[in-house]
Amino acid sequence: MLERQASRAALRAREFEAFVAGAAGRLLHAATLLTAESPDDNPRARRLLTLALAHTYASWDRLHGEDPYDRTRQYLATRFARGAWHHLGALGRSRPRSTSPMAPLTPQERLVLVLHLHEGVAEEQTAALLGLSPERVRAIAHRATSTLLHRPRGPEPAVTATKAVPS
């Protein structure tokens, strides 16, 4: 009996390790986009991913054919949204101080863009996950995309006055 349980635990660990080896890079990229951190310095994203992977591992035996990537991504998104809501006061108020292209967006805008555009989650599924209407998700995605496309690209060049030299 103990040998059978040990064998099952070893198989579970190998399956999970294979899943992490294949999915961790993409999930970390999604978490980094959510937190608007630099890819080289992303402690919040790494913590978020660690929590999501721990949750997936804890429920590994209960997946019953469900895609572990979808489950992990869903937990990543809900954990980010919950953290943004509690730590920032509201899901749309605070923005990180970062050079990330996603920094000008609110946490809600980042969440919608990452799920819908980066991860390819259908608009209806994104809406259901976030508890919003599909129309609202569409409006948030449009606003976020407009913000990213129409933001200033860098510091404005300094205008210097030149003095006419008398001849």
C-alpha positions in Angstrom: 0.0 0.0 0.0 2.7 2.5 1.0 4.7 1.5 -2.1 1.7 2.2 -4.3 1.2 5.6 -2.7 4.9 6.5 -3.1 4.7 5.4 -6.8 1.6 7.6 -7.3 3.3 10.6 -5.6 6.4 10.2 -7.7 4.3 10.0 -10.9 2.4 13.1 -9.8 5.7 15.0 -9.1 7.1 14.0 -12.6 3.9 15.1 -14.4 3.9 18.4 -12.5 7.6 19.0 -13.2 7.1 18.3 -16.9 4.2 20.8 -16.9 6.3 23.5 -15.2 9.2 22.9 -17.6 6.9 23.5 -20.5 4.7 26.3 -19.2 6.6 28.3 -16.6 8.3 30.6 -19.2 5.1 31.7 -20.8 3.3 32.0 -17.4 6.1 34.1 -16.0 5.9 36.4 -19.1 2.2 36.8 -18.5 2.8 37.5 -14.8 5.5 40.1 -15.7 3.1 41.8 -18.1 0.4 41.9 -15.4 2.7 43.4 -12.8 4.3 45.8 -15.3 7.7 44.9 -14.0 10.9 44.7 -16.0 11.6 41.1 -17.3 15.0 41.3 -15.6 13.7 42.5 -12.2 10.3 41.0 -11.5 9.9 39.8 -7.9 6.1 40.4 -7.8 5.6 38.4 -11.0 7.7 35.6 -9.7 5.8 35.5 -6.4 2.5 35.6 -8.3 3.6 32.7 -10.5 4.9 30.7 -7.5 1.5 31.0 -5.8 -0.3 30.0 -8.9 1.9 27.0 -9.5 1.6 26.0 -5.8 -2.2 26.2 -6.2 -2.1 24.1 -9.3 0.1 21.4 -7.7 -2.2 21.3 -4.7 -5.2 20.6 -7.0 -3.3 18.4 -9.5 -5.1 15.2 -8.6 -8.5 16.9 -9.0 -7.9 18.3 -12.5 -9.5 15.2 -14.1 -8.5 16.0 -17.7 -8.7 19.7 -17.3 -5.8 21.7 -18.8 -3.4 22.6 -16.0 -2.2 25.6 -18.0 -5.7 27.1 -18.1 -6.2 26.4 -14.3 -2.8 28.1 -13.5 -3.5 31.0 -15.8 -7.0 31.5 -14.2 -5.5 31.4 -10.7 -2.7 33.8 -11.8 -5.3 36.3 -13.1 -7.6 36.1 -10.1 -4.7 36.3 -7.6 -3.4 39.3 -9.5 -6.8 41.0 -9.5 -7.4 40.3 -5.8 -3.9 41.6 -4.9 -4.4 44.7 -7.0 -7.7 45.4 -5.4 -6.6 44.9 -1.8 -3.1 46.4 -2.1 -3.8 49.3 -4.4 -7.2 50.3 -3.1 -9.1 49.7 -6.3 -8.4 47.7 -9.4 -8.1 50.9 -11.5 -6.3 53.5 -9.5 -2.6 52.9 -9.0 0.0 52.4 -11.7 3.5 51.0 -11.1 6.5 53.2 -11.6 8.2 51.2 -14.3 9.6 51.5 -17.8 7.5 48.6 -18.9 5.2 49.3 -21.8 2.3 48.1 -19.7 3.0 50.6 -16.9 0.6 53.4 -18.1 -2.3 51.0 -17.9 -4.4 50.3 -14.8 -4.3 46.8 -13.4 -7.7 46.0 -14.9 -6.6 47.1 -18.3 -3.4 45.0 -18.0 -5.4 42.0 -16.9 -7.8 42.3 -19.9 -5.0 42.7 -22.4 -2.9 39.9 -21.0 -5.9 37.5 -20.9 -7.6 38.4 -24.1 -4.8 39.5 -26.4 -1.6 37.9 -25.1 -3.1 34.6 -23.9 -5.8 34.4 -26.5 -8.7 33.8 -24.0 -12.0 34.5 -25.7 -13.8 37.7 -24.9 -16.7 35.8 -23.3 -14.4 33.7 -21.1 -12.4 36.8 -20.1 -15.6 38.5 -19.1 -16.8 35.5 -17.1 -13.5 35.2 -15.3 -13.5 38.8 -14.4 -17.2 39.1 -13.6 -17.8 41.7 -16.4 -19.9 41.8 -19.5 -18.3 41.1 -22.8 -19.1 44.6 -23.9 -17.2 46.0 -20.9 -14.2 43.7 -21.6 -14.3 45.0 -25.2 -14.4 48.6 -24.0 -11.5 48.1 -21.5 -9.4 46.4 -24.2 -10.1 49.2 -26.7 -9.2 51.9 -24.1 -6.0 50.0 -23.1 -4.9 49.5 -26.7 -5.5 53.2 -27.4 -3.4 54.2 -24.4 -0.6 52.0 -25.5 -0.7 53.1 -29.2 -1.1 56.8 -28.5 1.3 57.3 -25.5 4.3 59.6 -25.8 7.3 57.7 -26.9 9.9 59.5 -24.8 10.9 62.8 -23.5 10.0 65.7 -25.7 13.0 67.4 -27.4 14.1 70.6 -25.7 13.3 73.7 -27.7 16.1 76.2 -27.5 15.8 79.7 -28.6 18.5 80.9 -30.9 19.6 84.5 -30.8 20.1 86.2 -34.1 23.6 87.4 -34.5 23.8 91.0 -35.9 25.9 91.2 -39.1 
